[in-house]
Amino acid sequence: MARLSDSIAVTASVLKKGQPAIFPTETVYGLGVSIRHAASPDILYSLKRREKAKPISWLVSQQDDLARFGRCVPEFAFVLARTFWPGPLTLIVKASDEVPEAFRSSTDTIGLRMPNNACALELIDTVGCPLATTSANVSGKRPAGSFGDLDAGLCSQVFAVLSDGEDGAKSGIASTVVDCTQDHPVIVREGAITIADIKSLS
């Protein structure tokens, strides 16, 4: 049964056991597992009732992780990361050998994002690896932009629910997703960062 906590150490210990936890980001609350301690992201699909055809991205804690977990990353992806990370931008890149096969998409890619939330970044660093993370809501339901918006049934199925006490600072808008596996950026989903924001870099 989930326990509400403001302790990053407690939440990290849950994640280090390979168990799922709920935690804040600057956009919405996330549901995630440690990519080093969980064998796969399967539990996230089960909890969300999400189709397995939809890949689950990672939250990372530093810009260097783009080169570490990405392979043949184009220069424009690094420009996007330097401009918008930490922030609500997910970059899809070809997965490097450091990405476990169970966490890759069917096309051998991985989505990476560095969140602009001190609590999330400290949690990632405390666990010691990226967190495979999806929004903390049942598929088809609205993502939780505040602690009070979290689904009680979903919370009861994880082992830690972390609150940072900063619900008012969350945008409630999902991250923008950009495919960086081609010769130019392709926007898969427009979110907090707009198409105009990205085009302004060119």
Secondary structure, 3 states (H helix, E strand, C coil): CCCEECCHHHHHHHHHCCCCEEEECCCCEEEEEECCCCCCCHHHHHHHCCCCCCCCCEECCCCCHHHHHEECCCHHHHHHHHHHCCCCEEEEEEECCCCCHHHCCCCCEEEEECCCCHHHHHHHHHHCCCEEEEECCCCCCCCCCCHHHCCHHHHCCCCCEECCCCHHHCCCCCCEEEECCCCCCEEEECCCCCHHHHHCCC
